[in-house]
Amino acid sequence: MDAYEKLANGIIEQAVKEYRKAAKFLAKHPRTKELEETVARQQVKNEKHKEERLKLNLPVGREKKSKEERLLDRIFHYECQLLDAERFFRSQWFGRLTNIDGQWLLERLRREQEAD
């Protein structure tokens, strides 16, 4: 196997790893309406607190994200990673890297996730 084949295989293997990791995380931590509502309420509360401190000429300080905000950020990150991987598997570039059908690989990965 020449260096270009090794590189191409490494790129594909990394995309598969990232897809699996993202799918596994999202299966355990799905985006829910309740989570989004909780984060929205927290953000409104934080804005009110910030406005009150500004009115009193008090330092606002560094805003720390809540556990729910951090979780929603991670969900968003993994959703983007999943979409990027799916786009890659369907891309012309993927077709140039390998003879594997990207749609077939994507379906196989989806079935693998459903089985877990």
Number of C-alpha atoms within 10 A of each C-alpha: 5 6 8 10 12 11 12 14 14 12 14 18 12 12 19 19 13 17 23 18 15 21 21 15 15 17 13 8 13 14 15 9 9 9 15 14 11 12 20 13 12 16 15 11 12 15 12 12 12 16 14 13 14 12 8 8 9 11 9 12 8 6 8 9 14 12 10 14 18 13 17 19 13 16 18 14 12 20 19 13 18 21 13 14 22 18 14 17 22 16 13 11 10 18 14 10 15 13 8 12 12 19 13 12 15 19 11 12 16 14 11 11 13 11 7 7
